[in-house]
Amino acid sequence: MSALLQTPEPLIGSLGRRHFIGGAAGGGFALALGWPDSADAAEAPKYGAYGMPNGVVENPLVFVAIADDGTVTITCHRAEMGQGVRTGVPMIVADELEADWARVRVVQAPGDEPRYGNQDTDGSRTTRHFFMPMRRCGAAARQMLESAAAAHWGVPVAEVVARKHQLLHKPSGRSLGFGEVARAAAALPVPASADIRLKTPAEFRYIGKGKLPIVDGFDITTGRAVFGMDVVFPDLLFAVVARSPVYGGTLKRHDARAALKVPGVVKVVEIKGSGIPSAFEPLPGVAVVATTTWAAMKGREALVLEWDDGPNAGYSSDTYRATMSEAAAKPGKLIRKTGDVEAAFQAAAKVVKAEYYMPHLTQAPMEPPVATARLKDGQLELWGPFQSPQAVRGGVAKRLGLGADKVTVNVTLLGGGFGRKSKGDFASEAALVAQQTEGRPVKLVWTRDDDLHHSYYHTVSVEHLEAGLDAKGKPTAWLHRSVGPTLMALFMPDPKLESPIELGMGLTNVPFAVPNLRIENPEAAAHVRVGWYRAVSNLPHAFAIQSFVAELAHAAGRDPKDFLLELLGPPRQMDPRDLNDSWNHGEDPTAYPIDIARLRRVTTTVAKKAGWGRALAKGRGLGIAAHYSFTTYVAAVVEVAVNAQGDLTIPRVDIAIDCGAIVNPERLRSQMEGACMMGIGNALGSEVTFSKGRAQQHNFDGYEVLRMSAAPKRIEVHMLGGDYSAPLGGAGEPGVPPIAPALCNAIFAATGKRIRNLPIKGQLRA
């Protein structure tokens, strides 16, 4: 089995705050960095809301070990799903350590919050939250190696420098390998916080340089990489689950006799799932366990099931759309207010109104949820594509009545995640089935149909906007009502208002310099499992706001780019605490003011790079949009071509991003390219609809992700960079929100047709 799946060897042991220890690693003595042990609990890091180490820089979350042979082993505590974290996290440590990348080995951390801190790989947080702790980790190890080499030679440590896996004595030219002094370094105290010497950016070997080989690149391209679906054991069983077709439904009865007669079926297990709210618990269902996936699926087909569909049996997308529109037409809970909007509307020369709709979306990763579980001798072990392994560990332990120390969670590569695999329901299903398989491992598989029918769906939404323009076309009033089921419906009974987290994603923190502004949140109930999806509530908010800006520009007879810049107003910094925008920042939200100069900069940059204002042929158009999310600034220009039959092609997309200092340029570029593809796919054809509480899409023929034929012919990413001493921004999600509005604005420029309802599908042929 791949080393990726093996629980990392005990490189750390119990670490005191001021010392390294030795341990077996790669056949030699190890120099290791890690958390303090329980004896040092008083000095242990105090976690913030999202697991940021607070104040203890000597013992950051990422572990590093150096063996006798010089091999450097770095443990990655976050999940790899294509974003490059298994390269990005270790490369920061390796750079400060002065390690030769060819001699670095990366191992994946199991789910273990006491040891690693928060392991949630979501919220575009990993690099920006752990950049400095990982740098300090590598720098501390480098200094200890330098001190050990100086002691070996009997020279001042100032005369020793680490360079590419060697310790060099500058006056004499003598050198030692890292492995030669690892034992001696292990006995030295960890440098105090104030004594850790970080490199200057000019000294970086890997950070900001790009072109570093991807850790798993060779294995992925040659088919050797182990994803959750690839986990195998000689005596492996397989399981699939028949779940309630309606959220909140319950199982009245089931008859398994026919299923048990299917060749290969060995067992049928009822899963006592959760009701409403479900959180991350399994849905009620019946699992069929077999010797092959095919036998399990055929056995599921043979089950006789009777369901009580519960309170959401009548849920219909069409009916609910009308319900949300009715709510948006009336005042809702006041969220933010500046000036007097009603008086400004009365005085306006023109009032423009529009309503925008975004449907339910689903993450639809190419690898559906899957988990392998084995319960033997009171010990449960799990393998799977988990975005939040420590949550899986805690949730499964609670579900099975085990201590957390009896549960081991191994993280494979993820074949896509987008938020779906941060929920551990599928892991709990596997664990519950494993209770009934007498010590044999069981792989619980979701089909594409399962994934589309039982997802944690991105919320459906209606956004109602009104704006007043004066006689010169300048905006004087802004009203926004946002209606949509809240994420909190997962955890609370029947909440009807969006949470502060959702409101702070492009709604309450709208960065416009309008003298009269009012933002409201009318009520909306949830009828499906609502969950987070890449960029979360930024998607509907950005689509509506940036589309409406273009509509206002047209109503005012202005250029959309110039109008957007005017609406942003002069360069200034806005305090996120005043705008309910501090949830995602880390320890100190004041370190992340919303900087309008940066938002203006990405807007003007992308317009220039895209050739904004150039002459275009008939049927062609450019659209622009800009959005701030996850402490990052992104603007996009989309160019479209639409023929007389309504066929749409996208010749080019330009994206400008300012996420502060850039750690891995190639991965940042790929994240923006992927975000562009996802944003366009969402806009063109992605939609989950419901009838009688049941999802109507079964596979990619119904739920359309972006087809190669519809993809942009060219994507240009313009990375603006920044200061390494300033807080970093996120990269995984911020590229998605501006794409759909830029695309729809381009369609209007090309055709005169305004797209207010997503997905676009056949609207251009109407």
KAVEN-V724416 format. One record per pair of residues at least 24 apart in sequence whose C-alpha atoms are under 6 Angstrom apart, sorted by sequence separation. I is the first residue (numbers start at 1). GAP is how many residues later the second one is. D is the distance in whole Angstrom. If there is no record, write none. Layout:
i=I gap=GAP d=D
i=I gap=GAP d=D
This chain:
i=35 gap=24 d=5
i=265 gap=24 d=6
i=266 gap=24 d=5
i=460 gap=24 d=6
i=572 gap=24 d=5
i=633 gap=24 d=6
i=681 gap=24 d=5
i=34 gap=25 d=5
i=265 gap=25 d=4
i=386 gap=25 d=6
i=571 gap=25 d=5
i=633 gap=25 d=5
i=681 gap=25 d=4
i=264 gap=26 d=5
i=381 gap=26 d=6
i=385 gap=26 d=6
i=497 gap=26 d=5
i=571 gap=26 d=4
i=632 gap=26 d=6
i=248 gap=27 d=5
i=264 gap=27 d=5
i=379 gap=27 d=5
i=380 gap=27 d=5
i=381 gap=27 d=5
i=382 gap=27 d=5
i=383 gap=27 d=5
i=384 gap=27 d=5
i=385 gap=27 d=5
i=496 gap=27 d=5
i=632 gap=27 d=5
i=248 gap=28 d=6
i=382 gap=28 d=6
i=383 gap=28 d=6
i=384 gap=28 d=5
i=385 gap=28 d=6
i=496 gap=28 d=5
i=34 gap=29 d=5
i=385 gap=29 d=5
i=496 gap=29 d=5
i=33 gap=30 d=5
i=33 gap=31 d=6
i=73 gap=31 d=6
i=75 gap=31 d=6
i=264 gap=31 d=5
i=32 gap=32 d=6
i=71 gap=32 d=6
i=72 gap=32 d=5
i=73 gap=32 d=5
i=74 gap=32 d=5
i=75 gap=32 d=5
i=76 gap=32 d=5
i=77 gap=32 d=5
i=392 gap=32 d=5
i=396 gap=32 d=5
i=505 gap=32 d=6
i=506 gap=32 d=5
i=603 gap=32 d=5
i=32 gap=33 d=4
i=72 gap=33 d=6
i=73 gap=33 d=6
i=75 gap=33 d=6
i=76 gap=33 d=6
i=505 gap=33 d=5
i=602 gap=33 d=6
i=31 gap=34 d=5
i=75 gap=34 d=6
i=387 gap=34 d=5
i=388 gap=34 d=5
i=599 gap=34 d=6
i=30 gap=35 d=5
i=31 gap=35 d=5
i=386 gap=35 d=5
i=387 gap=35 d=4
i=502 gap=35 d=6
i=506 gap=35 d=6
i=30 gap=36 d=5
i=148 gap=36 d=6
i=30 gap=37 d=5
i=148 gap=37 d=5
i=262 gap=37 d=6
i=29 gap=38 d=5
i=476 gap=38 d=6
i=479 gap=38 d=6
i=481 gap=38 d=6
i=28 gap=39 d=5
i=29 gap=39 d=5
i=96 gap=39 d=6
i=477 gap=39 d=5
i=478 gap=39 d=5
i=479 gap=39 d=5
i=480 gap=39 d=5
i=481 gap=39 d=5
i=482 gap=39 d=5
i=483 gap=39 d=6
i=485 gap=39 d=5
i=28 gap=40 d=4
i=145 gap=40 d=5
i=259 gap=40 d=4
i=477 gap=40 d=6
i=479 gap=40 d=6
i=481 gap=40 d=6
i=484 gap=40 d=5
i=485 gap=40 d=5
i=26 gap=41 d=6
i=78 gap=41 d=6
i=93 gap=41 d=5
i=97 gap=41 d=4
i=144 gap=41 d=6
i=243 gap=41 d=6
i=485 gap=41 d=5
i=25 gap=42 d=6
i=79 gap=42 d=6
i=93 gap=42 d=5
i=96 gap=42 d=5
i=97 gap=42 d=6
i=243 gap=42 d=4
i=78 gap=43 d=6
i=92 gap=43 d=6
i=96 gap=43 d=5
i=242 gap=43 d=5
i=259 gap=43 d=5
i=487 gap=43 d=6
i=242 gap=44 d=5
i=258 gap=44 d=6
i=259 gap=44 d=5
i=487 gap=44 d=6
i=610 gap=44 d=6
i=93 gap=45 d=4
i=97 gap=45 d=5
i=241 gap=45 d=5
i=241 gap=46 d=4
i=240 gap=47 d=6
i=256 gap=47 d=5
i=240 gap=48 d=6
i=367 gap=48 d=5
i=239 gap=49 d=5
i=255 gap=49 d=5
i=366 gap=49 d=6
i=239 gap=50 d=4
i=254 gap=50 d=5
i=606 gap=50 d=5
i=238 gap=51 d=6
i=254 gap=51 d=5
i=365 gap=51 d=5
i=238 gap=52 d=5
i=365 gap=52 d=6
i=237 gap=53 d=6
i=238 gap=53 d=6
i=253 gap=53 d=5
i=237 gap=54 d=5
i=238 gap=54 d=6
i=252 gap=54 d=5
i=513 gap=54 d=6
i=602 gap=54 d=5
i=61 gap=55 d=5
i=238 gap=55 d=6
i=252 gap=55 d=5
i=363 gap=55 d=6
i=512 gap=55 d=5
i=513 gap=55 d=6
i=140 gap=56 d=6
i=251 gap=56 d=5
i=371 gap=56 d=5
i=512 gap=56 d=5
i=513 gap=56 d=5
i=239 gap=57 d=6
i=250 gap=57 d=6
i=373 gap=57 d=6
i=679 gap=57 d=5
i=683 gap=57 d=6
i=250 gap=58 d=5
i=373 gap=58 d=6
i=139 gap=59 d=6
i=249 gap=59 d=5
i=375 gap=59 d=6
i=662 gap=59 d=6
i=249 gap=60 d=4
i=374 gap=60 d=6
i=652 gap=60 d=6
i=661 gap=60 d=5
i=675 gap=60 d=5
i=679 gap=60 d=5
i=249 gap=61 d=5
i=373 gap=61 d=6
i=651 gap=61 d=6
i=652 gap=61 d=6
i=654 gap=61 d=6
i=656 gap=61 d=6
i=660 gap=61 d=5
i=661 gap=61 d=4
i=671 gap=61 d=6
i=675 gap=61 d=5
i=679 gap=61 d=6
i=248 gap=62 d=6
i=650 gap=62 d=5
i=651 gap=62 d=5
i=652 gap=62 d=5
i=653 gap=62 d=5
i=654 gap=62 d=5
i=655 gap=62 d=5
i=656 gap=62 d=5
i=657 gap=62 d=5
i=658 gap=62 d=5
i=660 gap=62 d=4
i=661 gap=62 d=5
i=246 gap=63 d=6
i=376 gap=63 d=5
i=652 gap=63 d=6
i=655 gap=63 d=6
i=656 gap=63 d=6
i=658 gap=63 d=6
i=661 gap=63 d=5
i=672 gap=63 d=5
i=100 gap=64 d=5
i=375 gap=64 d=5
i=98 gap=65 d=6
i=99 gap=65 d=5
i=100 gap=65 d=5
i=51 gap=66 d=6
i=98 gap=66 d=5
i=99 gap=66 d=5
i=51 gap=67 d=5
i=98 gap=67 d=6
i=374 gap=67 d=4
i=373 gap=68 d=5
i=660 gap=68 d=5
i=373 gap=69 d=5
i=660 gap=69 d=6
i=372 gap=70 d=5
i=509 gap=70 d=5
i=659 gap=70 d=4
i=372 gap=71 d=4
i=459 gap=71 d=6
i=508 gap=71 d=6
i=371 gap=72 d=6
i=458 gap=72 d=6
i=60 gap=73 d=5
i=371 gap=73 d=5
i=456 gap=73 d=5
i=457 gap=73 d=5
i=458 gap=73 d=6
i=370 gap=74 d=6
i=456 gap=74 d=5
i=457 gap=74 d=5
i=458 gap=74 d=6
i=685 gap=74 d=5
i=370 gap=75 d=5
i=456 gap=75 d=4
i=458 gap=75 d=6
i=683 gap=75 d=6
i=684 gap=75 d=5
i=370 gap=76 d=6
i=504 gap=76 d=5
i=683 gap=76 d=5
i=684 gap=76 d=5
i=685 gap=76 d=5
i=60 gap=77 d=6
i=369 gap=77 d=6
i=504 gap=77 d=5
i=684 gap=77 d=6
i=368 gap=78 d=6
i=546 gap=79 d=6
i=473 gap=83 d=5
i=362 gap=95 d=5
i=361 gap=96 d=6
i=362 gap=96 d=6
i=361 gap=97 d=5
i=632 gap=97 d=5
i=360 gap=98 d=5
i=631 gap=98 d=5
i=632 gap=98 d=6
i=360 gap=99 d=5
i=360 gap=100 d=5
i=630 gap=100 d=5
i=359 gap=101 d=5
i=358 gap=102 d=6
i=358 gap=103 d=5
i=357 gap=104 d=6
i=638 gap=104 d=6
i=357 gap=105 d=5
i=629 gap=105 d=6
i=637 gap=105 d=6
i=638 gap=105 d=5
i=356 gap=106 d=6
i=356 gap=107 d=5
i=70 gap=108 d=5
i=355 gap=108 d=6
i=70 gap=109 d=4
i=355 gap=109 d=5
i=69 gap=110 d=5
i=95 gap=110 d=6
i=68 gap=111 d=4
i=95 gap=111 d=6
i=354 gap=111 d=5
i=627 gap=111 d=6
i=67 gap=112 d=6
i=353 gap=112 d=6
i=626 gap=112 d=6
i=353 gap=113 d=4
i=419 gap=113 d=6
i=625 gap=113 d=5
i=352 gap=114 d=6
i=419 gap=114 d=5
i=352 gap=115 d=5
i=418 gap=115 d=6
i=351 gap=116 d=6
i=418 gap=116 d=5
i=351 gap=117 d=4
i=625 gap=117 d=5
i=350 gap=118 d=6
i=624 gap=118 d=5
i=646 gap=118 d=5
i=350 gap=119 d=5
i=623 gap=119 d=5
i=646 gap=119 d=5
i=348 gap=120 d=5
i=349 gap=120 d=6
i=623 gap=120 d=6
i=348 gap=121 d=6
i=349 gap=121 d=5
i=348 gap=122 d=5
i=349 gap=122 d=5
i=623 gap=122 d=4
i=345 gap=123 d=5
i=623 gap=123 d=4
i=622 gap=124 d=4
i=621 gap=125 d=5
i=87 gap=127 d=6
i=87 gap=128 d=5
i=621 gap=128 d=5
i=621 gap=129 d=4
i=620 gap=130 d=5
i=619 gap=131 d=5
i=344 gap=133 d=6
i=328 gap=136 d=6
i=341 gap=136 d=6
i=280 gap=143 d=5
i=282 gap=143 d=5
i=280 gap=144 d=6
i=281 gap=144 d=5
i=280 gap=145 d=5
i=31 gap=151 d=6
i=328 gap=153 d=6
i=31 gap=155 d=5
i=228 gap=156 d=4
i=228 gap=157 d=5
i=21 gap=165 d=5
i=20 gap=166 d=5
i=19 gap=170 d=5
i=18 gap=171 d=5
i=19 gap=171 d=5
i=18 gap=172 d=5
i=341 gap=175 d=5
i=340 gap=176 d=5
i=341 gap=176 d=6
i=339 gap=177 d=4
i=338 gap=178 d=5
i=338 gap=179 d=5
i=337 gap=180 d=6
i=337 gap=181 d=5
i=336 gap=182 d=6
i=336 gap=183 d=5
i=228 gap=184 d=6
i=335 gap=184 d=5
i=227 gap=185 d=5
i=335 gap=185 d=5
i=227 gap=186 d=5
i=334 gap=186 d=5
i=227 gap=187 d=6
i=333 gap=187 d=5
i=332 gap=188 d=5
i=333 gap=188 d=5
i=356 gap=188 d=6
i=332 gap=189 d=5
i=333 gap=189 d=6
i=332 gap=190 d=4
i=547 gap=194 d=5
i=542 gap=195 d=6
i=546 gap=195 d=6
i=535 gap=198 d=5
i=539 gap=198 d=5
i=543 gap=198 d=5
i=534 gap=199 d=6
i=538 gap=199 d=6
i=238 gap=204 d=5
i=240 gap=204 d=6
i=236 gap=205 d=5
i=237 gap=205 d=4
i=238 gap=205 d=5
i=239 gap=205 d=5
i=240 gap=205 d=6
i=236 gap=206 d=6
i=238 gap=206 d=6
i=279 gap=211 d=5
i=278 gap=212 d=6
i=279 gap=212 d=5
i=277 gap=213 d=5
i=277 gap=214 d=5
i=277 gap=215 d=6
i=312 gap=215 d=6
i=277 gap=216 d=6
i=453 gap=242 d=5
i=449 gap=249 d=5
i=449 gap=250 d=6
i=448 gap=251 d=6
i=121 gap=266 d=5
i=120 gap=267 d=6
i=120 gap=268 d=4
i=119 gap=269 d=6
i=113 gap=277 d=6
i=111 gap=278 d=4
i=112 gap=278 d=5
i=111 gap=279 d=4
i=247 gap=281 d=6
i=111 gap=298 d=5
i=110 gap=299 d=5
i=110 gap=300 d=5
i=79 gap=308 d=6
i=361 gap=326 d=5
i=360 gap=327 d=6
i=361 gap=327 d=6
i=359 gap=328 d=6
i=360 gap=328 d=5
i=80 gap=333 d=6
i=81 gap=333 d=4
i=81 gap=335 d=5
i=317 gap=372 d=6
i=317 gap=373 d=5
i=316 gap=374 d=5
i=316 gap=375 d=5
i=316 gap=376 d=6
i=315 gap=377 d=5
i=314 gap=378 d=5
i=315 gap=378 d=4
i=313 gap=379 d=5
i=314 gap=379 d=6
i=313 gap=380 d=5
i=312 gap=381 d=6
i=356 gap=400 d=5
i=357 gap=400 d=5
i=358 gap=400 d=5
i=356 gap=401 d=6
i=246 gap=447 d=5
i=246 gap=448 d=6
i=245 gap=449 d=6
i=208 gap=454 d=5
i=210 gap=454 d=5
i=208 gap=455 d=5
i=210 gap=455 d=5
i=207 gap=456 d=5
i=208 gap=456 d=5
i=210 gap=456 d=5
i=128 gap=600 d=5
i=128 gap=601 d=6
i=125 gap=605 d=6
i=124 gap=606 d=5
i=124 gap=607 d=6
i=124 gap=608 d=5
